[in-house]
Amino acid sequence: MVGLLLVTHNRIGYELLLTAKATLGDYPLPTRTLAVTADRDPDEALQKGKELIKELDQGDGVLILTDCYGSTPSNIATRLGNVAATAVVSGANLPMLIRILNYPDLQLSELVEKAVTGGRDGVVLVSQGEASPCQAEK
């Protein structure tokens, strides 16, 4: 089973997991979060991340999600992703996380694809502030 590590600003990863648990009832994958705060030493966070990866990797690898590409959490996640049997996906959001957790039996490469499609497909333009055709008819 693939492990899942969320490396995010502050408690974003924790809150995403908490919301996913409320939606799904449980985490079918081993999961951990690494909160990167403004006052946290990046090298200390990197070391903690390495420890979490060792804890999470049960032989099938670890999928690392991060919230904002190019940020400090993302840079830490990228460095953690240099370890064998890991993959890093940026842009973590709730649809991405729920998609991943719905496929706990997939291999790491397949979960990466589910993460990317789940995150991308979860972004939908709902309204542009203009009257919809249905509203204009009234």
N, CA, C and O atoms as a GROMACS GRO file, in nm:
protein
  552
    1MET      N    1   0.084  -0.118   0.000
    1MET     CA    2   0.000   0.000   0.000
    1MET      C    3   0.088   0.124   0.000
    1MET      O    4   0.189   0.130   0.071
    2VAL      N    5   0.051   0.222  -0.080
    2VAL     CA    6   0.125   0.347  -0.091
    2VAL      C    7   0.094   0.436   0.029
    2VAL      O    8  -0.020   0.444   0.073
    3GLY      N    9   0.196   0.502   0.082
    3GLY     CA   10   0.177   0.599   0.188
    3GLY      C   11   0.149   0.736   0.128
    3GLY      O   12   0.181   0.761   0.012
    4LEU      N   13   0.089   0.823   0.207
    4LEU     CA   14   0.052   0.956   0.160
    4LEU      C   15   0.102   1.060   0.260
    4LEU      O   16   0.068   1.055   0.378
    5LEU      N   17   0.182   1.155   0.211
    5LEU     CA   18   0.236   1.262   0.294
    5LEU      C   19   0.195   1.396   0.234
    5LEU      O   20   0.219   1.422   0.116
    6LEU      N   21   0.132   1.481   0.314
    6LEU     CA   22   0.096   1.616   0.271
    6LEU      C   23   0.192   1.715   0.335
    6LEU      O   24   0.199   1.726   0.457
    7VAL      N   25   0.265   1.787   0.251
    7VAL     CA   26   0.361   1.888   0.295
    7VAL      C   27   0.304   2.023   0.252
    7VAL      O   28   0.307   2.058   0.134
    8THR      N   29   0.252   2.098   0.350
    8THR     CA   30   0.177   2.220   0.316
    8THR      C   31   0.209   2.336   0.409
    8THR      O   32   0.272   2.320   0.513
    9HIS      N   33   0.164   2.452   0.367
    9HIS     CA   34   0.170   2.569   0.454
    9HIS      C   35   0.081   2.543   0.576
    9HIS      O   36  -0.032   2.495   0.564
   10ASN      N   37   0.135   2.575   0.690
   10ASN     CA   38   0.059   2.568   0.815
   10ASN      C   39  -0.016   2.436   0.828
   10ASN      O   40   0.045   2.329   0.817
   11ARG      N   41  -0.145   2.440   0.853
   11ARG     CA   42  -0.222   2.318   0.877
   11ARG      C   43  -0.314   2.282   0.761
   11ARG      O   44  -0.412   2.210   0.780
   12ILE      N   45  -0.283   2.330   0.642
   12ILE     CA   46  -0.368   2.302   0.526
   12ILE      C   47  -0.382   2.151   0.505
   12ILE      O   48  -0.493   2.101   0.487
   13GLY      N   49  -0.271   2.079   0.507
   13GLY     CA   50  -0.275   1.935   0.487
   13GLY      C   51  -0.358   1.864   0.593
   13GLY      O   52  -0.438   1.776   0.561
   14TYR      N   53  -0.340   1.903   0.717
   14TYR     CA   54  -0.417   1.844   0.827
   14TYR      C   55  -0.566   1.868   0.807
   14TYR      O   56  -0.646   1.776   0.823
   15GLU      N   57  -0.602   1.991   0.772
   15GLU     CA   58  -0.743   2.025   0.754
   15GLU      C   59  -0.802   1.951   0.634
   15GLU      O   60  -0.918   1.908   0.638
   16LEU      N   61  -0.726   1.936   0.526
   16LEU     CA   62  -0.772   1.859   0.411
   16LEU      C   63  -0.800   1.714   0.452
   16LEU      O   64  -0.904   1.658   0.417
   17LEU      N   65  -0.708   1.655   0.526
   17LEU     CA   66  -0.727   1.516   0.572
   17LEU      C   67  -0.847   1.505   0.666
   17LEU      O   68  -0.923   1.409   0.658
   18LEU      N   69  -0.862   1.601   0.754
   18LEU     CA   70  -0.975   1.600   0.847
   18LEU      C   71  -1.107   1.606   0.770
   18LEU      O   72  -1.203   1.536   0.804
   19THR      N   73  -1.113   1.689   0.668
   19THR     CA   74  -1.234   1.702   0.587
   19THR      C   75  -1.258   1.575   0.506
   19THR      O   76  -1.372   1.530   0.494
   20ALA      N   77  -1.152   1.518   0.451
   20ALA     CA   78  -1.166   1.393   0.376
   20ALA      C   79  -1.217   1.282   0.466
   20ALA      O   80  -1.299   1.201   0.424
   21LYS      N   81  -1.168   1.277   0.589
   21LYS     CA   82  -1.214   1.175   0.683
   21LYS      C   83  -1.362   1.192   0.715
   21LYS      O   84  -1.435   1.094   0.726
   22ALA      N   85  -1.406   1.317   0.729
   22ALA     CA   86  -1.547   1.342   0.755
   22ALA      C   87  -1.633   1.299   0.636
   22ALA      O   88  -1.748   1.259   0.653
   23THR      N   89  -1.576   1.308   0.518
   23THR     CA   90  -1.648   1.270   0.396
   23THR      C   91  -1.648   1.119   0.375
   23THR      O   92  -1.751   1.060   0.343
   24LEU      N   93  -1.532   1.056   0.391
   24LEU     CA   94  -1.514   0.915   0.359
   24LEU      C   95  -1.528   0.822   0.479
   24LEU      O   96  -1.554   0.702   0.462
   25GLY      N   97  -1.511   0.875   0.598
   25GLY     CA   98  -1.522   0.792   0.717
   25GLY      C   99  -1.390   0.743   0.771
   25GLY      O  100  -1.379   0.716   0.891
   26ASP      N  101  -1.289   0.729   0.686
   26ASP     CA  102  -1.158   0.682   0.732
   26ASP      C  103  -1.056   0.704   0.622
   26ASP      O  104  -1.092   0.736   0.508
   27TYR      N  105  -0.929   0.688   0.656
   27TYR     CA  106  -0.822   0.696   0.557
   27TYR      C  107  -0.782   0.554   0.520
   27TYR      O  108  -0.731   0.481   0.604
   28PRO      N  109  -0.805   0.514   0.395
   28PRO     CA  110  -0.767   0.379   0.356
   28PRO      C  111  -0.616   0.364   0.329
   28PRO      O  112  -0.568   0.253   0.310
   29LEU      N  113  -0.544   0.475   0.328
   29LEU     CA  114  -0.399   0.474   0.310
   29LEU      C  115  -0.332   0.526   0.436
   29LEU      O  116  -0.391   0.607   0.508
   30PRO      N  117  -0.210   0.481   0.464
   30PRO     CA  118  -0.137   0.543   0.574
   30PRO      C  119  -0.106   0.688   0.538
   30PRO      O  120  -0.050   0.715   0.431
   31THR      N  121  -0.141   0.782   0.624
   31THR     CA  122  -0.125   0.923   0.593
   31THR      C  123  -0.058   0.998   0.706
   31THR      O  124  -0.070   0.962   0.824
   32ARG      N  125   0.014   1.103   0.668
   32ARG     CA  126   0.076   1.195   0.765
   32ARG      C  127   0.079   1.333   0.701
   32ARG      O  128   0.069   1.347   0.579
   33THR      N  129   0.093   1.433   0.785
   33THR     CA  130   0.107   1.570   0.736
   33THR      C  131   0.234   1.631   0.793
   33THR      O  132   0.280   1.596   0.901
   34LEU      N  133   0.288   1.724   0.717
   34LEU     CA  134   0.403   1.802   0.761
   34LEU      C  135   0.367   1.949   0.741
   34LEU      O  136   0.360   1.998   0.628
   35ALA      N  137   0.343   2.018   0.853
   35ALA     CA  138   0.306   2.160   0.849
   35ALA      C  139   0.433   2.244   0.844
   35ALA      O  140   0.518   2.235   0.932
   36VAL      N  141   0.443   2.326   0.740
   36VAL     CA  142   0.558   2.415   0.726
   36VAL      C  143   0.510   2.557   0.757
   36VAL      O  144   0.435   2.617   0.680
   37THR      N  145   0.554   2.607   0.870
   37THR     CA  146   0.516   2.741   0.913
   37THR      C  147   0.628   2.840   0.884
   37THR      O  148   0.741   2.800   0.858
   38ALA      N  149   0.595   2.968   0.887
   38ALA     CA  150   0.693   3.072   0.857
   38ALA      C  151   0.812   3.069   0.952
   38ALA      O  152   0.923   3.107   0.915
   39ASP      N  153   0.789   3.024   1.076
   39ASP     CA  154   0.897   3.023   1.175
   39ASP      C  155   0.969   2.888   1.185
   39ASP      O  156   1.056   2.870   1.270
   40ARG      N  157   0.933   2.794   1.099
   40ARG     CA  158   0.995   2.661   1.104
   40ARG      C  159   1.119   2.658   1.016
   40ARG      O  160   1.117   2.702   0.902
   41ASP      N  161   1.227   2.605   1.071
   41ASP     CA  162   1.351   2.590   0.996
   41ASP      C  163   1.329   2.488   0.884
   41ASP      O  164   1.294   2.373   0.912
   42PRO      N  165   1.349   2.527   0.757
   42PRO     CA  166   1.327   2.434   0.646
   42PRO      C  167   1.410   2.306   0.656
   42PRO      O  168   1.364   2.200   0.615
   43ASP      N  169   1.531   2.316   0.708
   43ASP     CA  170   1.614   2.195   0.721
   43ASP      C  171   1.556   2.099   0.825
   43ASP      O  172   1.564   1.977   0.809
   44GLU      N  173   1.499   2.156   0.932
   44GLU     CA  174   1.434   2.072   1.033
   44GLU      C  175   1.309   2.007   0.974
   44GLU      O  176   1.281   1.890   1.000
   45ALA      N  177   1.234   2.083   0.895
   45ALA     CA  178   1.115   2.028   0.830
   45ALA      C  179   1.154   1.917   0.732
   45ALA      O  180   1.085   1.816   0.723
   46LEU      N  181   1.262   1.936   0.660
   46LEU     CA  182   1.310   1.834   0.567
   46LEU      C  183   1.347   1.706   0.642
   46LEU      O  184   1.313   1.596   0.597
   47GLN      N  185   1.415   1.720   0.753
   47GLN     CA  186   1.453   1.602   0.833
   47GLN      C  187   1.329   1.530   0.885
   47GLN      O  188   1.322   1.407   0.881
   48LYS      N  189   1.231   1.607   0.932
   48LYS     CA  190   1.106   1.547   0.980
   48LYS      C  191   1.035   1.475   0.865
   48LYS      O  192   0.980   1.367   0.885
   49GLY      N  193   1.036   1.535   0.747
   49GLY     CA  194   0.976   1.472   0.630
   49GLY      C  195   1.041   1.340   0.596
   49GLY      O  196   0.973   1.244   0.560
   50LYS      N  197   1.172   1.333   0.606
   50LYS     CA  198   1.244   1.207   0.580
   50LYS      C  199   1.201   1.099   0.680
   50LYS      O  200   1.184   0.983   0.643
   51GLU      N  201   1.183   1.138   0.804
   51GLU     CA  202   1.137   1.043   0.906
   51GLU      C  203   0.996   0.995   0.874
   51GLU      O  204   0.966   0.876   0.889
   52LEU      N  205   0.909   1.086   0.831
   52LEU     CA  206   0.772   1.050   0.798
   52LEU      C  207   0.767   0.956   0.678
   52LEU      O  208   0.686   0.864   0.674
   53ILE      N  209   0.853   0.978   0.580
   53ILE     CA  210   0.856   0.890   0.463
   53ILE      C  211   0.898   0.749   0.504
   53ILE      O  212   0.839   0.651   0.458
   54LYS      N  213   0.998   0.739   0.589
   54LYS     CA  214   1.039   0.607   0.637
   54LYS      C  215   0.925   0.537   0.709
   54LYS      O  216   0.906   0.416   0.696
   55GLU      N  217   0.850   0.613   0.785
   55GLU     CA  218   0.736   0.558   0.860
   55GLU      C  219   0.624   0.515   0.766
   55GLU      O  220   0.560   0.412   0.788
   56LEU      N  221   0.600   0.593   0.661
   56LEU     CA  222   0.489   0.566   0.570
   56LEU      C  223   0.516   0.459   0.466
   56LEU      O  224   0.424   0.389   0.423
   57ASP      N  225   0.641   0.445   0.425
   57ASP     CA  226   0.673   0.354   0.315
   57ASP      C  227   0.669   0.210   0.364
   57ASP      O  228   0.756   0.164   0.439
   58GLN      N  229   0.566   0.138   0.317
   58GLN     CA  230   0.550  -0.002   0.352
   58GLN      C  231   0.597  -0.093   0.240
   58GLN      O  232   0.564  -0.212   0.235
   59GLY      N  233   0.676  -0.035   0.148
   59GLY     CA  234   0.730  -0.113   0.037
   59GLY      C  235   0.676  -0.072  -0.099
   59GLY      O  236   0.732  -0.111  -0.202
   60ASP      N  237   0.567   0.005  -0.100
   60ASP     CA  238   0.506   0.047  -0.226
   60ASP      C  239   0.527   0.194  -0.258
   60ASP      O  240   0.475   0.243  -0.359
   61GLY      N  241   0.602   0.264  -0.176
   61GLY     CA  242   0.634   0.404  -0.202
   61GLY      C  243   0.544   0.501  -0.128
   61GLY      O  244   0.455   0.463  -0.053
   62VAL      N  245   0.573   0.629  -0.151
   62VAL     CA  246   0.500   0.737  -0.084
   62VAL      C  247   0.466   0.844  -0.187
   62VAL      O  248   0.551   0.891  -0.262
   63LEU      N  249   0.340   0.883  -0.188
   63LEU     CA  250   0.293   0.994  -0.269
   63LEU      C  251   0.296   1.118  -0.180
   63LEU      O  252   0.237   1.120  -0.072
   64ILE      N  253   0.366   1.221  -0.227
   64ILE     CA  254   0.380   1.345  -0.152
   64ILE      C  255   0.298   1.453  -0.222
   64ILE      O  256   0.319   1.482  -0.340
   65LEU      N  257   0.204   1.511  -0.149
   65LEU     CA  258   0.125   1.622  -0.201
   65LEU      C  259   0.170   1.751  -0.136
   65LEU      O  260   0.200   1.754  -0.017
   66THR      N  261   0.176   1.857  -0.214
   66THR     CA  262   0.209   1.988  -0.162
   66THR      C  263   0.112   2.090  -0.219
   66THR      O  264   0.050   2.067  -0.323
   67ASP      N  265   0.098   2.202  -0.151
   67ASP     CA  266  -0.009   2.294  -0.188
   67ASP      C  267   0.025   2.394  -0.297
   67ASP      O  268  -0.060   2.417  -0.384
   68CYS      N  269   0.140   2.453  -0.299
   68CYS     CA  270   0.168   2.563  -0.391
   68CYS      C  271   0.308   2.548  -0.451
   68CYS      O  272   0.409   2.566  -0.382
   69TYR      N  273   0.314   2.516  -0.579
   69TYR     CA  274   0.443   2.494  -0.646
   69TYR      C  275   0.535   2.616  -0.632
   69TYR      O  276   0.492   2.729  -0.651
   70GLY      N  277   0.659   2.589  -0.598
   70GLY     CA  278   0.760   2.695  -0.586
   70GLY      C  279   0.772   2.754  -0.448
   70GLY      O  280   0.864   2.831  -0.421
   71SER      N  281   0.679   2.720  -0.358
   71SER     CA  282   0.683   2.772  -0.221
   71SER      C  283   0.779   2.689  -0.136
   71SER      O  284   0.830   2.586  -0.182
   72THR      N  285   0.802   2.733  -0.015
   72THR     CA  286   0.889   2.657   0.075
   72THR      C  287   0.839   2.515   0.098
   72THR      O  288   0.919   2.422   0.089
   73PRO      N  289   0.710   2.492   0.128
   73PRO     CA  290   0.665   2.353   0.143
   73PRO      C  291   0.689   2.271   0.015
   73PRO      O  292   0.728   2.154   0.021
   74SER      N  293   0.666   2.332  -0.099
   74SER     CA  294   0.688   2.264  -0.226
   74SER      C  295   0.835   2.230  -0.246
   74SER      O  296   0.869   2.121  -0.293
   75ASN      N  297   0.922   2.322  -0.210
   75ASN     CA  298   1.066   2.297  -0.223
   75ASN      C  299   1.110   2.183  -0.131
   75ASN      O  300   1.194   2.101  -0.168
   76ILE      N  301   1.054   2.179  -0.011
   76ILE     CA  302   1.084   2.069   0.082
   76ILE      C  303   1.031   1.938   0.024
   76ILE      O  304   1.101   1.837   0.026
   77ALA      N  305   0.909   1.940  -0.027
   77ALA     CA  306   0.849   1.819  -0.087
   77ALA      C  307   0.932   1.771  -0.205
   77ALA      O  308   0.951   1.651  -0.223
   78THR      N  309   0.982   1.864  -0.286
   78THR     CA  310   1.065   1.827  -0.400
   78THR      C  311   1.193   1.759  -0.354
   78THR      O  312   1.234   1.659  -0.414
   79ARG      N  313   1.254   1.810  -0.250
   79ARG     CA  314   1.375   1.747  -0.196
   79ARG      C  315   1.342   1.609  -0.139
   79ARG      O  316   1.422   1.516  -0.151
   80LEU      N  317   1.227   1.595  -0.076
   80LEU     CA  318   1.184   1.464  -0.024
   80LEU      C  319   1.157   1.368  -0.138
   80LEU      O  320   1.178   1.248  -0.125
   81GLY      N  321   1.111   1.421  -0.250
   81GLY     CA  322   1.079   1.339  -0.367
   81GLY      C  323   1.200   1.287  -0.441
   81GLY      O  324   1.186   1.210  -0.536
   82ASN      N  325   1.319   1.327  -0.399
   82ASN     CA  326   1.441   1.275  -0.460
   82ASN      C  327   1.475   1.136  -0.410
   82ASN      O  328   1.570   1.074  -0.457
   83VAL      N  329   1.399   1.087  -0.314
   83VAL     CA  330   1.418   0.953  -0.260
   83VAL      C  331   1.346   0.853  -0.351
   83VAL      O  332   1.239   0.883  -0.405
   84ALA      N  333   1.404   0.737  -0.368
   84ALA     CA  334   1.342   0.634  -0.452
   84ALA      C  335   1.203   0.601  -0.401
   84ALA      O  336   1.176   0.610  -0.281
   85ALA      N  337   1.115   0.563  -0.493
   85ALA     CA  338   0.978   0.520  -0.461
   85ALA      C  339   0.894   0.633  -0.400
   85ALA      O  340   0.812   0.609  -0.311
   86THR      N  341   0.917   0.756  -0.448
   86THR     CA  342   0.832   0.867  -0.409
   86THR      C  343   0.789   0.941  -0.535
   86THR      O  344   0.853   0.930  -0.640
   87ALA      N  345   0.682   1.015  -0.524
   87ALA     CA  346   0.637   1.104  -0.631
   87ALA      C  347   0.577   1.227  -0.564
   87ALA      O  348   0.514   1.216  -0.458
   88VAL      N  349   0.597   1.343  -0.625
   88VAL     CA  350   0.547   1.468  -0.569
   88VAL      C  351   0.447   1.530  -0.666
   88VAL      O  352   0.475   1.543  -0.785
   89VAL      N  353   0.331   1.568  -0.613
   89VAL     CA  354   0.229   1.638  -0.692
   89VAL      C  355   0.195   1.767  -0.618
   89VAL      O  356   0.166   1.766  -0.499
   90SER      N  357   0.198   1.877  -0.692
   90SER     CA  358   0.166   2.007  -0.634
   90SER      C  359   0.023   2.048  -0.668
   90SER      O  360  -0.037   1.995  -0.762
   91GLY      N  361  -0.030   2.141  -0.592
   91GLY     CA  362  -0.166   2.190  -0.614
   91GLY      C  363  -0.270   2.113  -0.534
   91GLY      O  364  -0.385   2.103  -0.575
   92ALA      N  365  -0.229   2.060  -0.421
   92ALA     CA  366  -0.319   1.977  -0.340
   92ALA      C  367  -0.451   2.048  -0.314
   92ALA      O  368  -0.454   2.166  -0.276
   93ASN      N  369  -0.559   1.975  -0.335
   93ASN     CA  370  -0.692   2.027  -0.304
   93ASN      C  371  -0.779   1.909  -0.260
   93ASN      O  372  -0.738   1.794  -0.271
   94LEU      N  373  -0.898   1.939  -0.211
   94LEU     CA  374  -0.984   1.834  -0.158
   94LEU      C  375  -1.028   1.732  -0.263
   94LEU      O  376  -1.025   1.613  -0.234
   95PRO      N  377  -1.067   1.773  -0.384
   95PRO     CA  378  -1.101   1.672  -0.485
   95PRO      C  379  -0.985   1.578  -0.517
   95PRO      O  380  -1.006   1.458  -0.538
   96MET      N  381  -0.863   1.631  -0.520
   96MET     CA  382  -0.745   1.548  -0.543
   96MET      C  383  -0.730   1.445  -0.433
   96MET      O  384  -0.710   1.326  -0.459
   97LEU      N  385  -0.741   1.490  -0.310
   97LEU     CA  386  -0.723   1.401  -0.196
   97LEU      C  387  -0.830   1.293  -0.191
   97LEU      O  388  -0.800   1.176  -0.169
   98ILE      N  389  -0.955   1.331  -0.212
   98ILE     CA  390  -1.063   1.232  -0.210
   98ILE      C  391  -1.046   1.130  -0.322
   98ILE      O  392  -1.071   1.011  -0.302
   99ARG      N  393  -1.003   1.176  -0.440
   99ARG     CA  394  -0.979   1.084  -0.552
   99ARG      C  395  -0.872   0.981  -0.513
   99ARG      O  396  -0.889   0.862  -0.536
  100ILE      N  397  -0.763   1.028  -0.454
  100ILE     CA  398  -0.655   0.938  -0.412
  100ILE      C  399  -0.707   0.836  -0.311
  100ILE      O  400  -0.680   0.717  -0.323
  101LEU      N  401  -0.779   0.884  -0.212
  101LEU     CA  402  -0.825   0.796  -0.105
  101LEU      C  403  -0.931   0.697  -0.152
  101LEU      O  404  -0.958   0.598  -0.083
  102ASN      N  405  -0.991   0.723  -0.266
  102ASN     CA  406  -1.088   0.629  -0.322
  102ASN      C  407  -1.022   0.515  -0.399
  102ASN      O  408  -1.090   0.422  -0.443
  103TYR      N  409  -0.891   0.520  -0.416
  103TYR     CA  410  -0.820   0.416  -0.491
  103TYR      C  411  -0.699   0.365  -0.412
  103TYR      O  412  -0.586   0.374  -0.459
  104PRO      N  413  -0.721   0.312  -0.293
  104PRO     CA  414  -0.608   0.274  -0.207
  104PRO      C  415  -0.527   0.156  -0.257
  104PRO      O  416  -0.415   0.135  -0.211
  105ASP      N  417  -0.579   0.078  -0.351
  105ASP     CA  418  -0.507  -0.041  -0.397
  105ASP      C  419  -0.419  -0.015  -0.519
  105ASP      O  420  -0.352  -0.107  -0.567
  106LEU      N  421  -0.418   0.108  -0.570
  106LEU     CA  422  -0.338   0.137  -0.689
  106LEU      C  423  -0.190   0.151  -0.655
  106LEU      O  424  -0.153   0.179  -0.541
  107GLN      N  425  -0.109   0.130  -0.755
  107GLN     CA  426   0.035   0.150  -0.743
  107GLN      C  427   0.065   0.300  -0.743
  107GLN      O  428  -0.020   0.381  -0.779
  108LEU      N  429   0.185   0.336  -0.703
  108LEU     CA  430   0.224   0.476  -0.692
  108LEU      C  431   0.203   0.552  -0.823
  108LEU      O  432   0.145   0.661  -0.822
  109SER      N  433   0.247   0.498  -0.935
  109SER     CA  434   0.233   0.568  -1.063
  109SER      C  435   0.086   0.590  -1.099
  109SER      O  436   0.052   0.692  -1.159
  110GLU      N  437   0.002   0.495  -1.064
  110GLU     CA  438  -0.141   0.509  -1.092
  110GLU      C  439  -0.206   0.612  -0.999
  110GLU      O  440  -0.295   0.686  -1.040
  111LEU      N  441  -0.161   0.616  -0.875
  111LEU     CA  442  -0.213   0.715  -0.781
  111LEU      C  443  -0.174   0.856  -0.821
  111LEU      O  444  -0.250   0.951  -0.802
  112VAL      N  445  -0.054   0.870  -0.877
  112VAL     CA  446  -0.010   1.001  -0.927
  112VAL      C  447  -0.109   1.049  -1.032
  112VAL      O  448  -0.151   1.165  -1.029
  113GLU      N  449  -0.146   0.963  -1.125
  113GLU     CA  450  -0.241   0.999  -1.230
  113GLU      C  451  -0.377   1.036  -1.170
  113GLU      O  452  -0.438   1.133  -1.213
  114LYS      N  453  -0.424   0.961  -1.070
  114LYS     CA  454  -0.551   0.993  -1.004
  114LYS      C  455  -0.542   1.128  -0.932
  114LYS      O  456  -0.638   1.205  -0.933
  115ALA      N  457  -0.427   1.156  -0.871
  115ALA     CA  458  -0.408   1.284  -0.803
  115ALA      C  459  -0.419   1.400  -0.901
  115ALA      O  460  -0.491   1.496  -0.877
  116VAL      N  461  -0.348   1.389  -1.011
  116VAL     CA  462  -0.347   1.497  -1.110
  116VAL      C  463  -0.486   1.517  -1.171
  116VAL      O  464  -0.534   1.630  -1.182
  117THR      N  465  -0.550   1.408  -1.212
  117THR     CA  466  -0.682   1.424  -1.274
  117THR      C  467  -0.786   1.468  -1.171
  117THR      O  468  -0.873   1.549  -1.203
  118GLY      N  469  -0.778   1.417  -1.049
  118GLY     CA  470  -0.872   1.458  -0.946
  118GLY      C  471  -0.858   1.606  -0.912
  118GLY      O  472  -0.959   1.676  -0.898
  119GLY      N  473  -0.735   1.652  -0.900
  119GLY     CA  474  -0.713   1.793  -0.871
  119GLY      C  475  -0.759   1.883  -0.985
  119GLY      O  476  -0.826   1.984  -0.962
  120ARG      N  477  -0.724   1.844  -1.106
  120ARG     CA  478  -0.761   1.923  -1.224
  120ARG      C  479  -0.912   1.923  -1.245
  120ARG      O  480  -0.972   2.028  -1.268
  121ASP      N  481  -0.974   1.807  -1.237
  121ASP     CA  482  -1.118   1.796  -1.260
  121ASP      C  483  -1.200   1.862  -1.149
  121ASP      O  484  -1.317   1.892  -1.168
  122GLY      N  485  -1.138   1.883  -1.034
  122GLY     CA  486  -1.207   1.948  -0.923
  122GLY      C  487  -1.214   2.099  -0.936
  122GLY      O  488  -1.283   2.165  -0.858
  123VAL      N  489  -1.141   2.154  -1.034
  123VAL     CA  490  -1.144   2.299  -1.056
  123VAL      C  491  -1.247   2.327  -1.165
  123VAL      O  492  -1.227   2.291  -1.281
  124VAL      N  493  -1.357   2.392  -1.128
  124VAL     CA  494  -1.468   2.415  -1.218
  124VAL      C  495  -1.514   2.560  -1.207
  124VAL      O  496  -1.536   2.609  -1.096
  125LEU      N  497  -1.528   2.629  -1.318
  125LEU     CA  498  -1.585   2.762  -1.317
  125LEU      C  499  -1.736   2.748  -1.294
  125LEU      O  500  -1.807   2.696  -1.379
  126VAL      N  501  -1.783   2.795  -1.181
  126VAL     CA  502  -1.923   2.781  -1.145
  126VAL      C  503  -2.002   2.904  -1.188
  126VAL      O  504  -2.116   2.891  -1.235
  127SER      N  505  -1.945   3.021  -1.173
  127SER     CA  506  -2.015   3.144  -1.208
  127SER      C  507  -1.914   3.252  -1.240
  127SER      O  508  -1.805   3.256  -1.183
  128GLN      N  509  -1.950   3.339  -1.331
  128GLN     CA  510  -1.863   3.451  -1.366
  128GLN      C  511  -1.924   3.584  -1.326
  128GLN      O  512  -1.874   3.690  -1.366
  129GLY      N  513  -2.028   3.581  -1.250
  129GLY     CA  514  -2.091   3.704  -1.206
  129GLY      C  515  -2.186   3.763  -1.309
  129GLY      O  516  -2.240   3.871  -1.288
  130GLU      N  517  -2.206   3.694  -1.419
  130GLU     CA  518  -2.300   3.740  -1.520
  130GLU      C  519  -2.429   3.659  -1.503
  130GLU      O  520  -2.428   3.548  -1.450
  131ALA      N  521  -2.538   3.716  -1.550
  131ALA     CA  522  -2.664   3.643  -1.542
  131ALA      C  523  -2.658   3.523  -1.635
  131ALA      O  524  -2.617   3.534  -1.750
  132SER      N  525  -2.698   3.410  -1.583
  132SER     CA  526  -2.703   3.290  -1.667
  132SER      C  527  -2.822   3.301  -1.760
  132SER      O  528  -2.913   3.378  -1.733
  133PRO      N  529  -2.823   3.226  -1.870
  133PRO     CA  530  -2.939   3.230  -1.960
  133PRO      C  531  -3.070   3.199  -1.888
  133PRO      O  532  -3.174   3.256  -1.923
  134CYS      N  533  -3.066   3.112  -1.790
  134CYS     CA  534  -3.189   3.079  -1.717
  134CYS      C  535  -3.237   3.197  -1.636
  134CYS      O  536  -3.358   3.221  -1.627
  135GLN      N  537  -3.144   3.272  -1.576
  135GLN     CA  538  -3.183   3.389  -1.498
  135GLN      C  539  -3.232   3.503  -1.587
  135GLN      O  540  -3.322   3.577  -1.549
  136ALA      N  541  -3.174   3.516  -1.705
  136ALA     CA  542  -3.211   3.624  -1.795
  136ALA      C  543  -3.353   3.608  -1.847
  136ALA      O  544  -3.419   3.707  -1.878
  137GLU      N  545  -3.401   3.484  -1.856
  137GLU     CA  546  -3.536   3.457  -1.907
  137GLU      C  547  -3.645   3.497  -1.810
  137GLU      O  548  -3.759   3.517  -1.852
  138LYS      N  549  -3.614   3.508  -1.683
  138LYS     CA  550  -3.717   3.535  -1.582
  138LYS      C  551  -3.770   3.673  -1.590
  138LYS      O  552  -3.857   3.710  -1.511
   0.00000   0.00000   0.00000
